[in-house]
Amino acid sequence: MRNWKVITLLWLAFSSCTHYAQQHLTPEERAFVDRCDSLMVAHFRELDSFTWDTSALNVYNYEDHEKPQVSDEELLARIEEMDENSPFDFVANDASLAMIKLYVRKRYRLTSRMLGLSTLYFPIFETKLSAYHIPYEIKYLPIVESALNPKAISRSGAGGLWQFMPPTGRDYGLNIGSMVDDRFDPYLATEAACKYLSKLYAIYGDWSLSLAAYNAGQGTVNKAIRRSGGHVDYWSIREFLPKETQNYVPAFIAVNYVMNYASHHNIYPRVPKFFEYEMDTIHVHHRIDFGVMENWLDYNRTKLAYLNPMYLSEIVPASKEKGMPIKMPVKLIGRYMDLEDSIVKYSSLEYKYWVAENQPAREEIKHVIKSGETLESIAKKYYCSVQDIKAWNTLTKIRMKPGRKIRVFKLVHEPDDYKEKFVHQKAGAGEVEDVVVKDEQYIYHVVKKGDTLWDIAKSYNCSVDEIKNLNKDKDISTLHSGTKLKVVKR
């Protein structure tokens, strides 16, 4: 609704063709457009790492010469048809045509991704819109607002799919804090947006004016109405609105068009890995750490974080009075219920404090990246995780460029000494010989009562997956006392 979206709308309005943009953009506006373009492209590039089904990439992509040539007359006829079948005032003019051409010609790949993401979000939107008797066309508004990025946050502080500013969000029942921000919850934010839009429509009785007020605020729209001489329709007051709001409704028209007529332009959804019908929600009362869930459920924490964007630190805080929701694939629900006690235990602050007190001493050094090294190989060298290295360097991605220096924390003591000492602390004095066994190839751990794979992996500074890979010949889904497991290759 604010600065980031303003940039988006400027980009949509003026980038539909190079000549048009060059003729109508000031240098400042062009800079805003370029920044917005990079933000949106970066969002979808980030999603490419896990959101799209790699087996279905580019199924519908086509070369430039294969793009259907659609005349302006055909576009105008389709917009008029939309207008006949909608309570919205879909006007066919130069502004709406320019934005349509942007989506179907220059940014058709982004359009394909948004079509794919609609399978995750539109069922949520449609359920809420139906409950509030709001036209289904509004489900396309978050494409204009956030490009369907649930974590989108503008430079002015508007956040989420529906881009709520904190005060407005609180006015409509959203809790906004350091650990949990409901603006990023697709369900709660959609309900708040429905309440807000219902109020605006009750005031103006016109959906285009309601959208303008959603973008610019009621005061700005009321001022434009007065300056227009009292006209109460969007197109009559459009020239008195801020530039971004002048482009907001045309952008909405363009999004409605492209989501309904994409196939006519040979644009089809890029198949995502997430579908709403494959998801379910559980409610928890205890503190839950996504990192712990990743280990126990064997499911990527980045995916869990994407499905639950309202948890800013990837931690669900304890809530004794009301349960906190966690969205996950249906196939994980049963496993979570079976392992909930363990997940709660290892997510608890008490356990985190215990781990912190028993962490091995480390000293900071600079590691010079060598040719052929990966983050995984560096992590193994220093007995840490890839996430540790990223956190130490305050980066989400690290370019593995030979000669580059990165910060790491090296163990003060020899790794083997650390492992035996740490196992000794866990097992109790005198029990190390019963727990740790060595040969020329591997260090083994003899399972004792109460052991879990997660406990053992942490004890030897390795991962659950590494233990599973070393013990493929055994069924270790359930641990039994006395079982000898390979834990570290010597």
Secondary structure as GFF3:
##gff-version 3
##sequence-region A 1 490
A	DSSP	alpha_helix	3	14	.	.	.	ID=ss1
A	DSSP	alpha_helix	18	24	.	.	.	ID=ss2
A	DSSP	alpha_helix	27	47	.	.	.	ID=ss3
A	DSSP	three_ten_helix	54	56	.	.	.	ID=ss4
A	DSSP	three_ten_helix	64	66	.	.	.	ID=ss5
A	DSSP	alpha_helix	72	84	.	.	.	ID=ss6
A	DSSP	alpha_helix	94	101	.	.	.	ID=ss7
A	DSSP	pi_helix	102	106	.	.	.	ID=ss8
A	DSSP	alpha_helix	108	131	.	.	.	ID=ss9
A	DSSP	three_ten_helix	136	140	.	.	.	ID=ss10
A	DSSP	alpha_helix	141	146	.	.	.	ID=ss11
A	DSSP	alpha_helix	166	171	.	.	.	ID=ss12
A	DSSP	three_ten_helix	182	184	.	.	.	ID=ss13
A	DSSP	alpha_helix	186	204	.	.	.	ID=ss14
A	DSSP	alpha_helix	207	216	.	.	.	ID=ss15
A	DSSP	alpha_helix	218	227	.	.	.	ID=ss16
A	DSSP	alpha_helix	234	237	.	.	.	ID=ss17
A	DSSP	three_ten_helix	238	240	.	.	.	ID=ss18
A	DSSP	alpha_helix	243	246	.	.	.	ID=ss19
A	DSSP	alpha_helix	248	261	.	.	.	ID=ss20
A	DSSP	three_ten_helix	262	265	.	.	.	ID=ss21
A	DSSP	three_ten_helix	276	278	.	.	.	ID=ss22
A	DSSP	beta_strand	279	284	.	.	.	ID=ss23
A	DSSP	beta_strand	288	289	.	.	.	ID=ss24
A	DSSP	alpha_helix	290	297	.	.	.	ID=ss25
A	DSSP	alpha_helix	301	307	.	.	.	ID=ss26
A	DSSP	beta_strand	315	316	.	.	.	ID=ss27
A	DSSP	beta_strand	324	329	.	.	.	ID=ss28
A	DSSP	alpha_helix	330	347	.	.	.	ID=ss29
A	DSSP	alpha_helix	349	357	.	.	.	ID=ss30
A	DSSP	beta_strand	362	368	.	.	.	ID=ss31
A	DSSP	alpha_helix	375	381	.	.	.	ID=ss32
A	DSSP	alpha_helix	386	392	.	.	.	ID=ss33
A	DSSP	beta_strand	405	411	.	.	.	ID=ss34
A	DSSP	alpha_helix	415	427	.	.	.	ID=ss35
A	DSSP	alpha_helix	432	435	.	.	.	ID=ss36
A	DSSP	beta_strand	436	438	.	.	.	ID=ss37
A	DSSP	beta_strand	442	446	.	.	.	ID=ss38
A	DSSP	alpha_helix	453	459	.	.	.	ID=ss39
A	DSSP	alpha_helix	464	470	.	.	.	ID=ss40
A	DSSP	beta_strand	484	489	.	.	.	ID=ss41
###
